[in-house]
Amino acid sequence: MGEKIKNVLWPLVFGILVIFLWEKGIIHDALGFKPFQLPIPSQIIRTLNTNLSKTLGDTLITVSGALVGLIIGCTIGFLVAVIATQFPKWGYTGLSVIAAFNAVPIVALSPIMNRWFTSGFAQKVGVVTVICMAAMAINAYRGLNDLKPFAKDLLESYAAPERVIFFKLRLPNCLPSILTALKINVAAAIMAAMISEYFAASTSGIGFGVKDNLRKGMTAMGWSYIVMAALVGIILYLIVLLVERRAIRWHASQR
């Protein structure tokens, strides 16, 4: 327990120290920034409190698109991993295609999706879906196939059908990999949704709020949206972490 407290305490102390140096202007002096270039934390909090309803509304718009894309992308990625496992002769091709999609930069993918879909929400979901597929497919495939030595041979020696091998061996073994992919994708989904909003025709969302306010010189308001995005990412990550601790208590990573 003492080691766990230290693992939480040291990052927390470091974060508080950075905020203190930021608030006192020491970071500004060290990097040569002006207050209008980098607002201090207290100014950002005041601006966020004043415009809380607006930022919350835009945050919900971004999060809704990110979550829908996350669910679709992770589902498709997992299905590709299952197909590649059951039909390895042509299943590798699906993994290769998804890996190729993942190599496309988000800033290039977003304008393409903007041409494909007339709705800004659909564009956002499409971008997030493509971004989230690769991590889930690759991690799930590894979990489905990186089995304990002789475990599959033991089940086959008892004439266990493929369905039993999948649900009793492959799927439980894959759970840690699935949760690892989810932890990666929750942050990637928010980031992809924000970037897609830079190119969408809509006038709402965290990404649009950052772009619009920084363009107008309202730096503190732009940073308010950045703070909301960071909070959402942290909350989603903690939710996945909590599910992980409940779902795979038997795994070595949770001991």
C-alpha positions in Angstrom: 0.0 0.0 0.0 2.9 2.4 0.8 4.3 1.8 -2.7 1.0 2.5 -4.3 0.7 5.8 -2.3 4.1 6.8 -3.5 3.2 6.1 -7.1 0.3 8.5 -6.8 1.9 11.0 -4.6 5.0 11.8 -6.6 3.2 12.6 -9.9 0.7 14.7 -7.9 3.4 16.7 -6.2 5.1 17.2 -9.6 1.8 18.4 -11.1 1.2 20.8 -8.3 4.7 22.2 -8.6 4.3 22.8 -12.3 1.0 24.6 -11.7 2.6 26.7 -9.0 5.5 27.7 -11.2 3.0 28.5 -14.0 0.8 30.6 -11.8 3.7 32.6 -10.4 5.0 33.4 -14.0 8.2 31.5 -13.5 7.5 29.4 -16.6 6.8 32.6 -18.6 10.1 34.0 -17.6 12.0 30.8 -18.4 10.4 30.4 -21.8 10.0 34.1 -22.7 6.2 33.8 -23.0 3.8 36.8 -22.5 0.6 36.5 -20.4 -1.6 36.7 -23.5 0.3 33.8 -25.1 0.0 31.5 -22.1 -2.7 32.5 -19.5 -2.0 31.6 -15.9 -4.2 28.8 -14.3 -6.3 31.2 -12.2 -7.3 33.2 -15.3 -8.2 30.0 -17.1 -10.3 28.8 -14.2 -12.2 32.1 -14.0 -12.9 32.1 -17.7 -14.0 28.5 -17.5 -16.3 29.2 -14.6 -17.8 32.2 -16.5 -18.5 30.2 -19.6 -19.2 26.8 -18.1 -22.5 26.2 -19.8 -21.0 26.9 -23.2 -17.9 24.7 -22.7 -20.0 21.9 -21.2 -22.3 21.9 -24.2 -19.4 21.8 -26.6 -17.6 19.1 -24.6 -20.7 16.8 -24.7 -20.8 17.2 -28.5 -17.2 16.2 -28.8 -17.4 13.3 -26.3 -20.6 11.9 -27.9 -18.9 11.7 -31.3 -15.7 10.3 -29.7 -17.6 7.6 -27.8 -19.6 6.5 -30.8 -16.5 6.3 -33.0 -14.7 4.5 -30.2 -17.3 1.8 -29.9 -17.6 1.3 -33.6 -13.8 1.3 -34.1 -13.1 -1.1 -31.3 -15.9 -3.5 -32.4 -14.6 -3.6 -36.0 -11.0 -4.0 -34.8 -11.9 -6.9 -32.5 -13.9 -8.6 -35.2 -11.0 -8.3 -37.6 -8.7 -9.9 -34.9 -11.2 -12.8 -34.5 -11.4 -13.3 -38.3 -7.6 -13.2 -38.6 -7.4 -15.8 -35.8 -10.0 -18.2 -37.2 -8.9 -17.7 -40.8 -5.2 -16.9 -40.7 -4.6 -17.5 -44.4 -6.5 -14.3 -45.4 -7.0 -12.7 -42.0 -3.6 -11.2 -42.0 -4.6 -9.1 -44.9 -7.3 -7.4 -42.8 -4.7 -6.6 -40.1 -2.4 -5.2 -42.8 -5.1 -3.0 -44.2 -6.1 -1.6 -40.8 -2.4 -1.0 -40.0 -2.1 1.0 -43.2 -5.2 3.1 -42.3 -3.6 3.8 -39.0 -0.5 5.2 -40.8 -2.6 7.9 -42.4 -2.3 11.2 -40.4 -5.4 12.5 -38.7 -5.0 16.0 -40.3 -5.1 14.3 -43.8 -7.9 11.9 -42.9 -10.3 14.6 -41.5 -10.6 16.6 -44.8 -11.2 13.4 -46.7 -14.0 12.4 -44.2 -15.4 15.9 -44.6 -15.9 15.2 -48.3 -17.5 11.8 -47.7 -20.0 12.9 -45.1 -22.4 15.9 -45.1 -22.8 15.8 -41.3 -20.0 17.1 -39.0 -21.0 14.4 -36.5 -20.7 11.6 -39.0 -17.3 13.0 -40.1 -16.1 13.0 -36.5 -17.3 9.4 -35.9 -15.6 8.2 -39.1 -12.3 9.7 -38.1 -12.4 8.3 -34.6 -13.5 4.9 -36.0 -10.5 4.6 -38.3 -8.1 5.8 -35.6 -9.4 3.3 -33.0 -9.5 0.2 -35.2 -5.8 -0.5 -35.4 -4.9 -0.5 -31.7 -7.8 -2.8 -30.9 -7.2 -5.2 -33.8 -3.5 -5.6 -33.2 -3.8 -5.9 -29.4 -6.8 -8.3 -29.6 -5.0 -10.5 -32.2 -2.0 -10.8 -29.9 -4.2 -11.7 -26.9 -6.2 -14.3 -28.9 -3.1 -16.0 -30.2 -0.4 -15.5 -27.5 -1.6 -18.4 -25.4 0.0 -20.2 -22.5 2.3 -23.1 -23.5 0.4 -26.3 -24.2 -3.0 -24.8 -23.1 -4.5 -25.1 -26.6 -2.9 -28.6 -27.0 -4.5 -29.7 -23.8 -8.0 -28.7 -24.9 -7.5 -30.3 -28.3 -6.4 -33.5 -26.6 -9.8 -33.6 -24.9 -11.4 -33.1 -28.4 -12.7 -29.6 -27.4 -14.5 -27.9 -30.3 -13.2 -24.6 -31.6 -16.1 -22.8 -30.0 -15.0 -24.0 -26.6 -11.4 -23.1 -27.2 -12.4 -19.6 -28.2 -14.6 -18.8 -25.2 -12.8 -20.8 -22.6 -9.2 -20.0 -23.6 -8.7 -17.4 -26.3 -11.3 -14.8 -25.0 -10.2 -14.8 -21.3 -6.6 -14.6 -22.4 -7.5 -11.7 -24.7 -9.1 -9.5 -22.0 -5.9 -7.8 -20.8 -5.0 -6.9 -24.4 -8.5 -5.6 -25.1 -8.4 -3.3 -22.0 -4.9 -2.1 -23.0 -6.2 -1.2 -26.4 -9.2 0.7 -24.7 -6.7 2.7 -22.6 -4.9 3.7 -25.7 -8.1 4.5 -27.6 -9.9 6.7 -25.1 -7.2 9.3 -25.4 -6.8 8.8 -29.2 -10.6 9.1 -29.6 -10.8 12.5 -27.9 -7.8 13.8 -29.8 -9.2 12.5 -33.2 -12.6 14.1 -32.5 -11.1 17.4 -31.7 -8.9 17.4 -34.8 -11.8 16.5 -37.0 -13.7 19.5 -35.7 -11.0 21.8 -37.0 -12.1 20.8 -40.6 -15.8 20.2 -40.0 -18.4 22.8 -41.2 -20.1 22.7 -37.7 -19.6 25.5 -35.2 -19.5 23.5 -32.0 -17.3 21.1 -30.2 -14.0 21.4 -28.3 -11.9 21.5 -31.4 -13.9 24.3 -32.9 -13.9 26.1 -29.6 -10.1 26.0 -29.4 -9.6 27.1 -33.0 -12.2 29.8 -32.9 -11.1 31.4 -29.6 -7.4 31.3 -30.4 -8.1 32.9 -33.8 -10.0 35.7 -32.0 -7.1 36.2 -29.5 -9.2 34.9 -26.6 -6.4 32.7 -25.3 -7.9 32.0 -21.8 -11.1 30.7 -23.4 -9.2 28.5 -25.8 -7.3 27.0 -22.8 -10.6 26.4 -21.1 -11.6 24.0 -23.8 -8.1 22.4 -23.5 -8.7 21.9 -19.8 -12.1 20.3 -20.5 -10.6 17.9 -23.0 -7.9 16.9 -20.5 -10.5 16.3 -17.8 -12.6 14.2 -20.1 -9.6 12.1 -21.2 -8.6 11.5 -17.6 -12.1 10.5 -16.5 -12.5 8.0 -19.4 -9.0 6.6 -18.7 -9.9 6.1 -15.0 -13.2 4.4 -15.9 -11.3 1.9 -18.1 -8.7 1.4 -15.3 -11.5 0.7 -12.8 -13.1 -1.8 -15.2 -9.7 -3.4 -15.7 -9.1 -3.9 -12.0 -12.5 -5.5 -11.6 -12.4 -7.7 -14.8 -8.9 -9.2 -14.6 -8.1 -9.5 -10.9 -6.5 -12.8 -11.8 -3.9 -11.2 -14.1 -0.3 -10.6 -13.0 -0.6 -6.8 -13.7 -3.2 -6.5 -11.0 -1.3 -8.2 -8.2 
